[in-house]
Amino acid sequence: MTAQRGAKRNAGYECSHARESPGDAARHAANVRPSRTKHGRHPNVVLMPHSLSRNLVHCVFSTKGRLNLMRDPEVLWKHLGVIAMTKGIGLVAAGGTSNHVHLLIALSPKMTLSIAIQNLKAHSSRWMKEEVPRFAWQEGYGAFSVSESNREAVMQYVAAQAEHHRKWTYEQEVVTLVRKSGVEYDPRYLFG
């Protein structure tokens, strides 16, 4: 069997060094290319028409200096929903208190996490400054991956923020989230 026939049988690839032995062909892996039919595709290769992903991310960020500047947090959460819809960000849940926000987002494969957060923070900050001129978000954010099996639990956690913060401060909560997620951090720089 020639290297070309063997390579064609293996996942639809052929080697440009078809007359070499199989051992020589393996050494020339850089020259491997997909074989094609007259229509441009290998007959045994099934292409997926879309990228499929499910990236759930629990995001947390506070007002600058963790000041209690959000007079009506629920209105902000609704506005974040409008921003998310406009920018193509899947907002699954929003919650928080007067000084911070929790978001559960379903990140699209076409958008990076940093761009999604930048869009949400920038547009909501502009909107909030109309009512509270000194409003600003903290510089960074926390982002923690969430499995589909934990989606409901995180949604409940986000919804129960007011109750949760009767017992815990924002700082205690963030340290707990960071530790549970396994993120390495320097406590001197965690809150800016």
N, C-alpha and C positions, 0 to 999 in steps of 0.2 A: 504494500500500500504506500502511495507517495504521501509526502507531508501535506500536499494540497488537499487530497481527498480526505485524509484524517482530520485536517483542520476544518474542512467544510462540514464534516459530520459533527464536529464539536462546536455547538452554539452558533453556527452560521458564520464562522470566521475563516478566512483563507490567508495564507502566508505568501508574501511576495517572493520568498525564496523556495518555491515549490519543488525544485529539483534537488534540494539538499535533503539529507537524512533527517528524521524526526528530531534527533539531538541538536543538529545544526539549526533547525527551524526554531527550536525553543530559545536558542541564544539570540535570535533576531526578533524577539517579542516586540520591539519598538516598531517593527515594520508590519505588524498585524493590522489588518483593516477589515471592516465588515464586508462580506460578499453581498452582491446585489443581483436582483433580477432586472429585466428590462424596464420595470416600473420603479426601480430604485430601492426596493426592499428585499430582504432575504425572505424566502417563502415560509420559513419556520419561526420568524420573529414577529411577535404580537406587540404592537406599540400601544401604550396607554394614551388616550386622547387628552388627559388632564393630569396635573400633579395632584396627588391625594395626600392630605395631611390633617392632623388634628393636634394642634399645639395650644394647649390651655396654659395660661400663665396668670398667676396671682401677683398683681402689682400693687405696691404700697408706696405712697409718697405723701409728704406733709407740706403744710404752709412753711414759708421761710421762718426760721426761729420757732417753729411749732406754735405760732400764735393762733388764738381762736378767732379767726377772721371770717369764717363761713357762718353767716347768720341763719341761713336756711339750707343745710346741707342737701336735703332732698331735691331742692330745685337745681342745685349744681349737678347732682347725679343724673337728673333728667337731661340737663344741657350736655353733659358728657356723652350721654346716649345719642343725642343729635349729632354731635361732633363725630363720634365713632361711626355712625351710619354714613355721614357725608364723606368721611375719609376712607371708608371701606375697612373699618376695624370692627371685628365681631365682639361687641360688648355683651358678655353673658350676665354679669352682675356688677352692681356698683353699690358702695356703701361707705360708711366712715363716720366721722364726728365733725365738730367745728374746726378741727385743726389738721385732719388728714383724710385721705381717701384710700379705699381698697377697691380694686377693679379685678374682675376675672375676665380676661379677654381670650378669644379664640384667634390666634395669630394666623393670618393668611400666609401661604408660602411666598407671596409676592412682596411682603412687607417685613422689614426687620423690626425687632422689638424696640430698638432705640428710636426709630422713626415713628412708630405708633405712639410711644410715650411722649415724644417731642410734639407731635400733633395735638394730642390730648391736653398736655400741659400748656402749650403756647396759646391755643385757641380759648381754653377755659380761663386762663389768666387774663387775657384781653377782655373777655366778657365780665369776669369778676371785678376788674378795675373800674368798670362803669359804676359800680355800687360802692366798692371799697378801694379807693385810689392807691392805698399802700399795699394792696394784695400782691403776693408773689409766692410761687412754689419754691420748695427747697431745690437745690441744684441737682441732686441725684434721685434715685428711686431704688426700691427693692423689687426684685422679680424672681418668682419661684415657680418652677414647673409643677403642673398638676396633672395627675393621671385621670383618665376618663372615669375610673372607678371611684375617684375622690371628688369628682365635680360637684355633686350634690352637697357633700359635707362642706366644701369651700364656699358654695353659694350660701348655705345657712350661716357660716361663720361671717361672711361679708354682711349679710342682712342683720345679724345680731350685734353689730358694733357698739351701739349705744349701751346695751346691757353688758357687753364684754368690758367696756371701759369704765364701768362703775367699780371694777376690781383691779384693773391693770392700767398702767400708764402707756402711752404710745411707745416710749422708750423700752419698757419691759416687753411689750408685744413684739417690737422689731427684733430685739435680741433673741427672743424665743424663736421667731420665724427663721432668722439667720442660722441659729444653731441647729434647729430641726432639719433644715435643708442641707446642712453640711458645708455651707459657704465659709471659707476662711476670711477672717476680718481682723482689723486692728481696732480695738475699742476706742482708741484716741481719735479715730477719723470716722467712726460710724455715724455720728450725728452732725458733723461739720463744725 
